[in-house]
Amino acid sequence: QTIDILPTLANLYGLPEPRTPGRDAFDPTYPGWAVFPDGTWLTDKAYVKNGAVEWNHGMTEEEIAQMNAYARRLAHVGDAILDTDYYRGR
């Protein structure tokens, strides 16, 4: 994810963790999911494309709804980062 770039690079270069909304992608506690620009998302348990569940291996309907909402929010934040050139002044 775009918001994970800075924390991941900081980790790779041994720099202090920056104060950003993102997470280090190599952190062992990272949840292991991917959200794509069109809102499609993938975890180790489910794949949802354009809001439709393509396959599900253990997520509840509530968890899927929460992940759908998170994917929408993440896409919004990612767009805002790019639109405002957020990292330029960091």
N, C-alpha and C positions, 0 to 999 in steps of 0.2 A: 504494500500500500504506500502511497505517496507520503503519508504522515509518518511512516516507519523508517524512511530513508535516513534522516538525520540521527536518530538514536542508534540505528544499526551501524552507520559509518563511525559514530563516536566510539562505539564498542570495538570495532575492528581496529581503530587507531589508538585505543587505550586512553581516550579522552573522557572527561567527566560526563555523566549522563546529562543531556540537555533538558531544559524544562520545556517540553513540547507535548502535545497530546499523543504522539506516536510511541511505539514500543520497539525495542531491539528485536528484530526478527530471529535472532539466534538465542534469545533468552529461553531456557528450558521450560519456563512456565507459559511461554507464548501459546495461545490457544490453537494454533494450527489451522487457520482458515484463510481463504482468499475471497476478496470481493472485487468484482470486475466493474468497469465503468457503466455498463448497462444495468447494474443492480443484481446481476447473476452472482451467486455465491456458492462456495464449496467448502465443506468441512470433511473430516474423516467419517462423518455419519450421514451427511445428506448433500444433495446437489439441487439447487433451485435456480431455474432459468426463467427470466421474465415473470417472476412471481409464481411459476408453476413448479411443483415438486417433481423432478425427474426421477430421483431415487432417494429413498430414506431407509437408513439402517439403524434406527434407534432414537431419533429425535421426536419429542412430543410436538403436538400442534402448537402449543404455547411457545416452546423453544424455537420453532420455525418462525412463528410470528415475531418473536423478539429479534431473531437474526435478520428477518426481512426489514424490520424497523432500523436495526443497527446498520445494515447495508445501505439503506437510504441516507441515513445520517452521515455515514462515512463517505459516501459519494459526494454529499453536499460539502463536507469539510475539505475533501480532496480538491474539489472544484474551487473552493474559496482560497486554498493555499496557492493554486496555480494562478487564479485571477488576480490576486493581490501581490504576487511575487514575495510571499511571506518570508522565505528563507534568505532573501537578498540582504537584509540588515542584520542577520544573525551571525 
